[in-house]
Amino acid sequence: MVSFSVHVEGLDTVLEQLDRLPEDTEPGITRGLTVAASEAVEQIQSSISDSFPPPSIPFTPPHLRTGELRRSVRIESVEPLNVILAVGGPGSMVPYAAMLEFGTSKMEPRPFVLPVIERVMPEIPNIILEEVNRELDSNLS
């Protein structure tokens, strides 16, 4: 099985700054991360929509064959200040997700995860801010 993860540069600095916030903001931050991850899951799943045949062309999202790849895109876990989005992986019947995303020596890549992550990333601070404000407002009421 092949798996991969995405490391976001500068996230450590953001997390350090979040640690300095009052404790009552943690649920809002986690909810904001969950909202952003849900948006990413939705966009990734919808990018796998064109029917097979024909196969997708290189550098475009893979075409839908069985639906297993699309169903394997999910939020795997939600913990305080940590949300994990997964594609494929153990128990998913989709050991080929990373091969599609990055290609192999015999196949050009069909990226469908990283383009969505790149689109969603700039929205995350605003999503988190909205959720933290909502949390603070509800604590004041």
C-alpha positions, 0 to 999 in steps of 0.5 A: 500500500502507498500512502502520503501526507501533506506538510504545510510550511509555516503551520508550526508558527500558526499553531504556536500563536494559537496556543497563546489564545484563551482556552475558550477559542480551541473549540472554534478553531477545531470547528473551523479546521473541520469546516475547511476539511469538509470543504476540501473533501467535498471538492476532492470528491466532486473533482472525481466525476467524469465517467470512465471510459475514457481514462483521464488525461495526465494532470487532470483528476482521475475519472470515476470507475467504481466510486471507491476512490471518491468514497475513500475521501473522508475526514479521518479524525477530529481532535482539538486543533487537529483534523486529519483528512484521508484519501485511500488508506487501510480498509478503503480498498483504494491502495492506488490513490497516491499513484494517481495523485503523483504518478508512477514510472509508467503513468503520469500523475492525475492530481486530485488532492493537492490542487484542492488543498491549494485552493482551500488553504487561503480560506482557512484563516477566515473560516477559523476566524468566523468559527472562533468569533461564533464561539466567543459570541456564544460564550458571551450570551 
